[in-house]
Amino acid sequence: MKIVVYCSAKDAIPEEYLALGDELGTWIGENGHTLIYGGATGGLMSRTSNAAKAAGATVIGVIPPRIKAAGRKADNCDELYMVQNMSQRKQIMRDMSDVIVCLPGSYGTLDEMMDATSSAIVGEHHKPTFVLNYNGFYEPLKQQIARMRSLNFIPEQEAYKPIFVDTLEELYDKINN
């Protein structure tokens, strides 16, 4: 299975969040899956991709020129796709994947999550998007989604929506089923 992981590239985040990358990457490799990620260095990106590679996974990176020019291109990829911009990066990563996983992150991770969700809503794909709500990281987002639903901005019965999970074990179970 090809698993896209969207996540933070910041190093200066709490170690417990960085450790999520180690655990998820190891699980991806040990279970014979392929990791697709942003191809950059730092934070959860490095930790997830390095752990996946060490555990035997094929690692595919997708990187635009500005990140490469900033000296942030990862050197652990079995395949590295150079793309023109961030929009193309999101589409290629999504198109190559079977499953989408969102770990904690910042604006880029939220952008990728919303892109995956909105593109599925209009029928561009039918891949599940799992959001790891580790230690309640995404609780404010869940509250915002509930507010949008209560005000009828989101239909009560959504045809597609991200699937929030609280632990990596719950994530693994959902991916396996």
URPEFEN-V838110 format. One record per backbone hydrogen bond with DSSP energy under -0.5 kcal/mol. CO is the residue of the C=O (numbers start at 1). NH is the residue of the N-H. Records with the same first field share a line. If there is no record, write none. Layout:
CO: NH / NH
This chain:
1: 3 / 34
2: 4 / 98 / 99
3: 36
4: 6 / 101
6: 103
8: 44 / 45
11: 13
14: 17 / 18
15: 19
16: 20
17: 20 / 21
18: 21 / 22
19: 23
20: 24
21: 25
22: 26
23: 27
24: 28
25: 29
26: 30
27: 31
28: 33
29: 32
33: 58
34: 3
35: 60
36: 5
37: 62
39: 74
42: 45 / 46
43: 47
44: 48
45: 49
46: 50
47: 51
48: 52
49: 53
50: 54
51: 55
52: 57
53: 56
58: 35 / 60
59: 78 / 79
60: 37
61: 81
63: 83
64: 67 / 68
65: 69
66: 70
67: 72
68: 71
72: 41
79: 61
80: 82
81: 63 / 83
83: 65
85: 89
86: 90
87: 91
88: 92
89: 93
90: 94
91: 95
92: 96
93: 97
94: 97
99: 4
100: 130
101: 6 / 103
102: 132
104: 8
106: 110
107: 111
108: 112
109: 113
110: 114
111: 115
112: 116
113: 117
114: 118
115: 119
116: 120
117: 121
118: 122
119: 124
120: 123
128: 100 / 130
129: 163
130: 102 / 132
131: 133 / 165
132: 134
133: 136
134: 137
136: 139
138: 142
139: 143
140: 144
141: 145
142: 146
143: 147
144: 148
145: 149
146: 150
147: 151
148: 153 / 154
149: 152
156: 158
162: 164
163: 131
165: 133
167: 171
168: 172
169: 173
170: 174
171: 175
172: 176
173: 177
